Amino acid sequence: MYGPNLRETIKNRLMEVMENTCSERYRFILKVFNVDTERLEGRIESTGMQSGRGGTATFTVKYEAIVFKPFKGEVLMGQVKNVAQQGVFCQCGPMQVFIARANLADDSNGLKWHGDRTPACWMSEGEKMKIEEKTMLRLRLMGVRLSNDVSKSSAVGLITDDYLGPIDVQ
């Protein structure tokens, strides 16, 4: 492991460990790049006097990353993944956003639940506005809950403000 390919091994291991993770400090780390393996700083830790067992090494590596840091009030685009009478679930990058029916339908957009249709959807009179699976929505985040486990990170949103709702992406 600690041989002529040390720099490449460190770079690959860093990308494997850090990409597609979530932390409360950095939020979603999507992609690692510009890994500086030329100026490695490290220390070797001994495992004692046991023969046949090597030590471990710890390195400090500087790198840049593309991160996704959602915050309350931010406007995002997301794709509807699941439609239900209680609301809709949208995927906004790595984060799932739930829009409850109270934040989905109001007097201004006239959306009503149509569970008897195939597929089930939220729709206004005259089908002027329709929300079903794979619909793209512009939404505003009302709250964000992040966890170190990406699958446990989520948010709640709304589409009842001006300029929010279904959008045509072509």
Secondary structure by P-SEA (a helix, b strand, c coil): ccccaaaaaaaaaaaaacccccccccccccccccccccbbbbbbbbccccccbbbbbbbbbbbccbbbbbccccccccccccccccbbbbbcccbbbbbccccccccccccccccccccbbbbcccccccccccccccccccbbbbcccccccccccccccccccccccc
